[in-house]
Amino acid sequence: MAEQQEHDEGGDRMNRRRALTAIGGAGLGAAGVVAASRAAAGATGGSAARTPESARPACVLAPELTEGPYYLDYELFRRDITEHKDGVPLLLRATIVNATTCAPIPNAALDVWHCDALGEYSGYTALGIGGANGGGPGGPGGGTPPPDSPPPSDPSGPPPGGGHVEPTDQLTFLRGVQTSDRHGVVEIRTLFPGWYVGRAIHIHAKVHLGGKAKGGKYAGGHVVHTGQFFFEEKVSAQIAERQPYAINTVHRTTLDEDGIYQGGGSAGLVTLHHTGAPKHGLLATIVVGVDPDATP
C-alpha cells in the first residue's frame, strides 16, 4: 500500500510538472515554472493533505450563476482545450470540495467553456469579434448585450436566466471536461479569455458527479453546480492591451459593471500566480465548494 501511495503521489507531481512546463514553454522558463509550482502548492493541488488546517482555505458553497446562452453539451474529455488558439496561456486548477465537510471530492468532473482572445465562442463565431455582428444571439447590430447579461442600469440585481441559443457552427475550441484526482484537484490547460459585449471576462463552469469518461467524452452522473470564474481587473487590463486581445474594440465590461459578478459572482474570483509579464503564462487557482446531493 505504501508503495502504491508513493507511486500515486509521484504521478501527481509529474502531471503538475508537465502542465506547468507547458506554460513554461510559452515563456516562463525553468525559474518561472518552479516559482509557479511553489505558489500553486500553497493554494491547492496534491499538497492539500500536507497543508496545516489553519492554512487551508475556508470551504463555502459556491453560488449558482446562470449558464448563459452558449453552453453546448459536447462533454469533450480532455485536459488541453486550446486547439492551438492564440492568447496568454492559462492553467486552470480548481479544487472541488464538499461545502459541508470540506473534504475533497475525487472523480468530480469540471466542465468549462469560455470565449477566445477575440471574444468569440466556439459554436457561435458568426456573432463576430466581441459579439459585434449581432451583439448577442438574436440581437440587432451595434452591441446589444447577450441574454446572459443583466441590464447595465441595474448592475446589482440578481443574475438573469439567459436562454440557450442554437449554435451557428460546429467548432469546439475552449470547451472541455476533466475529472479531479484523489485530492479533489482538476487541471485544465486553456487560455486567458477575451470579452464580449455586456460581460466582464469570465469562464463558465459546471461540476458533474457520478459520471465517467468513455470514448473521449464524459457521460452520466448529475450536475451539482453551475457557476462562473472571474479575474482581477489589474491583470485583465494588462492583457487586454496585448495582441491578439487588443484587436477586440468592443467595450470591455469591468467587474464593477458586470451585474452577474456583483450579484454573487465575486465568490468565483480566481487567485492568479505568474512570474514576470502576464504574457508568459498564468496559473489560476480556486476552491469550489459544492453540495454532492444537489440536482439541477
C-alpha positions as CSV (number, residue, x, y, z in Angstrom):
1,M,0.0,0.0,0.0
2,A,2.9,2.4,0.9
3,E,4.5,1.7,-2.5
4,Q,1.2,2.4,-4.3
5,Q,0.7,5.7,-2.4
6,E,4.3,6.8,-3.2
7,H,3.7,5.9,-6.9
8,D,0.4,7.9,-6.9
9,E,1.9,11.0,-5.3
10,G,4.8,10.8,-7.7
11,G,2.4,10.6,-10.6
12,D,0.5,13.6,-9.3
13,R,3.7,15.6,-9.1
14,M,4.7,14.6,-12.6
15,N,1.4,15.6,-14.0
16,R,1.6,19.1,-12.4
17,R,5.2,19.4,-13.7
18,R,4.1,18.6,-17.2
19,A,1.3,21.1,-17.1
20,L,3.4,23.9,-15.7
21,T,6.2,23.1,-18.2
22,A,3.6,23.5,-21.0
23,I,3.1,27.1,-19.8
24,G,6.9,27.5,-19.3
25,G,7.3,26.6,-23.0
26,A,5.3,29.8,-23.7
27,G,7.9,31.9,-21.9
28,L,8.0,31.3,-18.2
29,G,11.3,29.3,-18.3
30,A,12.6,27.0,-15.6
31,A,12.7,29.6,-12.8
32,G,9.2,30.6,-13.6
33,V,7.9,27.1,-13.6
34,V,9.5,26.5,-10.1
35,A,8.0,29.7,-8.8
36,A,4.6,29.0,-10.1
37,S,4.7,25.4,-8.9
38,R,5.6,26.6,-5.4
39,A,2.8,29.2,-5.4
40,A,0.3,26.7,-6.6
41,A,1.3,24.1,-3.9
42,G,0.4,26.7,-1.3
43,A,-3.0,27.1,-2.7
44,T,-4.3,23.8,-3.9
45,G,-3.2,20.6,-5.5
46,G,-1.6,17.4,-4.2
47,S,-0.1,19.3,-1.2
48,A,-3.6,19.6,0.4
49,A,-3.1,16.5,2.5
50,R,0.0,18.0,4.0
51,T,-1.3,21.6,4.5
52,P,-1.9,22.7,8.1
53,E,-5.6,23.1,8.9
54,S,-5.1,26.8,9.7
55,A,-3.6,27.4,6.2
56,R,-6.4,25.6,4.3
57,P,-8.9,27.9,2.5
58,A,-12.4,28.1,4.1
59,C,-14.9,26.0,2.1
60,V,-18.2,27.6,1.3
61,L,-21.0,26.7,-1.1
62,A,-20.2,28.2,-4.4
63,P,-23.1,30.4,-5.6
64,E,-25.2,29.2,-8.5
65,L,-25.0,31.5,-11.6
66,T,-26.6,31.5,-15.0
67,E,-25.1,29.1,-17.5
68,G,-25.8,31.6,-20.3
69,P,-26.8,31.0,-23.9
70,Y,-23.6,29.5,-25.1
71,Y,-23.5,26.1,-23.3
72,L,-23.1,23.1,-25.5
73,D,-23.2,19.6,-24.0
74,Y,-20.3,18.2,-26.0
75,E,-18.6,17.0,-22.8
76,L,-15.3,16.5,-24.5
77,F,-12.9,14.8,-22.1
78,R,-9.6,16.5,-22.5
79,R,-7.0,18.3,-20.4
80,D,-5.9,20.8,-23.1
81,I,-8.8,22.7,-24.7
82,T,-6.9,25.4,-26.6
83,E,-7.0,23.8,-30.0
84,H,-3.9,25.9,-30.9
85,K,-5.8,29.2,-30.3
86,D,-3.7,32.3,-29.8
87,G,-3.6,34.0,-26.4
88,V,-2.0,34.1,-23.0
89,P,-1.6,30.5,-21.7
90,L,-3.7,29.8,-18.6
91,L,-3.5,26.7,-16.4
92,L,-6.8,26.5,-14.5
93,R,-6.5,24.5,-11.3
94,A,-9.7,24.0,-9.3
95,T,-10.1,22.1,-6.1
96,I,-13.6,20.6,-5.7
97,V,-14.7,20.1,-2.1
98,N,-17.8,19.2,-0.1
99,A,-19.1,22.5,1.1
100,T,-20.3,21.0,4.4
101,T,-17.4,18.8,5.4
102,C,-14.6,20.5,3.4
103,A,-13.5,17.0,2.2
104,P,-12.0,16.9,-1.3
105,I,-14.2,15.2,-3.9
106,P,-12.3,12.8,-6.2
107,N,-13.6,12.0,-9.7
108,A,-15.7,15.2,-9.8
109,A,-15.9,16.4,-13.4
110,L,-15.2,20.1,-14.1
111,D,-16.9,21.2,-17.3
112,V,-15.7,24.6,-18.6
113,W,-16.4,26.8,-21.6
114,H,-15.4,30.3,-22.5
115,C,-14.7,32.7,-25.4
116,D,-11.3,33.1,-27.0
117,A,-9.0,36.1,-27.0
118,L,-11.3,37.9,-29.6
119,G,-14.4,37.3,-27.6
120,E,-15.8,34.5,-29.8
121,Y,-17.3,31.2,-28.5
122,S,-16.9,28.0,-30.5
123,G,-20.3,27.2,-31.9
124,Y,-21.1,30.9,-32.2
125,T,-18.4,32.5,-34.3
126,A,-21.0,34.1,-36.6
127,L,-21.5,36.7,-33.9
128,G,-18.1,38.1,-34.7
129,I,-15.4,39.6,-32.6
130,G,-16.8,40.6,-29.2
131,G,-20.3,39.8,-30.4
132,A,-20.2,42.9,-32.6
133,N,-22.0,41.3,-35.5
134,G,-25.2,40.8,-33.5
135,G,-24.3,41.9,-30.0
136,G,-25.6,38.6,-28.9
137,P,-27.9,35.9,-30.2
138,G,-30.8,37.5,-32.0
139,G,-29.8,41.0,-31.1
140,P,-29.5,43.8,-33.5
141,G,-26.1,45.1,-34.7
142,G,-24.3,47.7,-32.7
143,G,-23.7,45.9,-29.4
144,T,-26.9,44.8,-27.7
145,P,-25.8,42.7,-24.6
146,P,-26.3,38.9,-25.0
147,P,-29.0,37.1,-23.0
148,D,-26.7,36.2,-20.1
149,S,-26.0,39.9,-19.4
150,P,-28.1,41.9,-16.9
151,P,-29.3,45.4,-17.7
152,P,-26.5,47.9,-17.3
153,S,-28.8,50.2,-15.4
154,D,-29.1,47.6,-12.6
155,P,-25.7,46.1,-12.1
156,S,-26.6,44.9,-8.5
157,G,-29.7,43.0,-9.5
158,P,-29.9,39.2,-9.5
159,P,-28.5,37.2,-12.4
160,P,-30.9,36.8,-15.2
161,G,-31.7,33.4,-16.8
162,G,-30.3,33.8,-20.2
163,G,-31.9,31.2,-22.5
164,H,-29.9,28.8,-24.7
165,V,-29.3,29.7,-28.3
166,E,-28.7,27.2,-31.1
167,P,-25.1,27.2,-32.4
168,T,-24.0,28.7,-35.7
169,D,-21.1,26.3,-36.3
170,Q,-19.6,23.0,-35.1
171,L,-16.3,24.3,-33.7
172,T,-15.2,23.1,-30.2
173,F,-12.3,25.2,-29.1
174,L,-12.1,26.2,-25.4
175,R,-14.7,23.6,-24.3
176,G,-13.8,20.5,-22.3
177,V,-14.2,18.3,-19.2
178,Q,-11.6,16.9,-16.8
179,T,-12.0,14.9,-13.6
180,S,-10.4,15.6,-10.2
181,D,-7.7,13.4,-8.6
182,R,-7.9,11.9,-5.1
183,H,-7.2,15.4,-3.6
184,G,-10.2,16.9,-5.5
185,V,-7.9,18.8,-7.8
186,V,-8.7,19.4,-11.5
187,E,-6.3,20.9,-14.0
188,I,-7.3,22.2,-17.4
189,R,-4.9,23.9,-19.9
190,T,-6.6,26.8,-21.6
191,L,-6.1,30.5,-22.5
192,F,-6.9,33.7,-20.6
193,P,-10.4,34.6,-22.0
194,G,-11.2,37.7,-24.0
195,W,-14.5,39.5,-23.6
196,Y,-17.7,40.2,-25.5
197,V,-20.3,42.9,-25.2
198,G,-22.1,43.3,-21.9
199,R,-20.0,40.9,-19.8
200,A,-16.8,41.0,-17.8
201,I,-14.1,38.4,-18.6
202,H,-15.1,35.1,-17.2
203,I,-15.1,31.3,-17.6
204,H,-18.3,29.3,-17.3
205,A,-18.2,26.1,-15.3
206,K,-20.3,23.1,-14.3
207,V,-19.4,20.4,-11.8
208,H,-20.7,16.9,-12.5
209,L,-20.7,13.9,-10.1
210,G,-21.3,10.2,-10.7
211,G,-20.4,10.0,-14.4
212,K,-17.3,8.7,-16.2
213,A,-15.2,9.2,-19.2
214,K,-15.6,6.9,-22.2
215,G,-14.6,7.2,-25.8
216,G,-13.2,10.7,-25.4
217,K,-16.4,12.1,-23.7
218,Y,-17.8,12.4,-20.2
219,A,-21.2,10.9,-19.7
220,G,-23.7,10.1,-17.0
221,G,-24.0,11.5,-13.4
222,H,-25.7,14.7,-12.5
223,V,-24.8,18.4,-12.3
224,V,-24.3,19.7,-8.7
225,H,-23.1,23.2,-9.6
226,T,-23.2,25.8,-12.3
227,G,-21.1,28.9,-11.9
228,Q,-18.5,31.3,-13.3
229,F,-14.9,32.2,-12.6
230,F,-13.7,35.8,-12.8
231,F,-10.3,37.5,-13.0
232,E,-8.9,40.6,-11.1
233,E,-9.2,43.8,-13.1
234,K,-5.5,44.7,-12.9
235,V,-4.4,41.6,-14.8
236,S,-7.4,41.8,-17.2
237,A,-6.5,45.4,-18.1
238,Q,-2.9,44.5,-18.8
239,I,-3.8,41.5,-21.0
240,A,-6.4,43.5,-22.9
241,E,-3.7,45.8,-24.2
242,R,-1.8,42.9,-25.8
243,Q,-2.3,41.1,-29.1
244,P,-4.5,39.4,-30.1
245,Y,-6.8,40.7,-27.4
246,A,-6.4,44.3,-28.5
247,I,-8.0,43.5,-31.8
248,N,-11.3,43.5,-30.0
249,T,-12.6,47.1,-29.9
250,V,-15.9,46.3,-28.1
251,H,-16.1,48.0,-24.7
252,R,-14.6,45.7,-22.1
253,T,-17.1,45.4,-19.2
254,T,-15.3,45.6,-15.9
255,L,-16.2,43.7,-12.8
256,D,-17.8,46.8,-11.3
257,E,-20.1,47.0,-14.4
258,D,-21.0,43.3,-14.5
259,G,-24.3,42.5,-12.8
260,I,-23.6,38.8,-12.5
261,Y,-20.3,39.4,-10.8
262,Q,-21.9,42.0,-8.5
263,G,-24.9,39.7,-7.8
264,G,-22.8,36.9,-6.3
265,G,-20.1,36.1,-8.8
266,S,-17.4,37.6,-6.7
267,A,-17.1,34.3,-4.9
268,G,-15.7,33.0,-8.2
269,L,-12.7,35.3,-8.3
270,V,-9.7,33.1,-9.0
271,T,-6.2,33.6,-7.5
272,L,-3.6,34.2,-10.1
273,H,0.1,33.3,-10.0
274,H,2.7,34.4,-12.5
275,T,6.3,35.3,-12.8
276,G,7.2,38.4,-14.9
277,A,4.8,39.7,-17.5
278,P,1.3,38.0,-17.8
279,K,2.1,37.1,-21.4
280,H,4.4,34.4,-20.1
281,G,1.6,32.4,-18.7
282,L,-0.7,32.3,-15.7
283,L,-1.8,29.8,-13.1
284,A,-5.4,30.3,-11.8
285,T,-6.4,28.5,-8.6
286,I,-9.8,28.3,-6.9
287,V,-11.7,26.2,-4.4
288,V,-15.2,25.2,-5.5
289,G,-17.5,24.1,-2.7
290,V,-20.5,22.0,-3.8
291,D,-23.3,20.0,-2.3
292,P,-22.8,16.5,-3.6
293,D,-26.5,15.8,-3.3
294,A,-27.7,18.8,-5.3
295,T,-29.5,18.4,-8.5
296,P,-30.2,21.0,-11.3
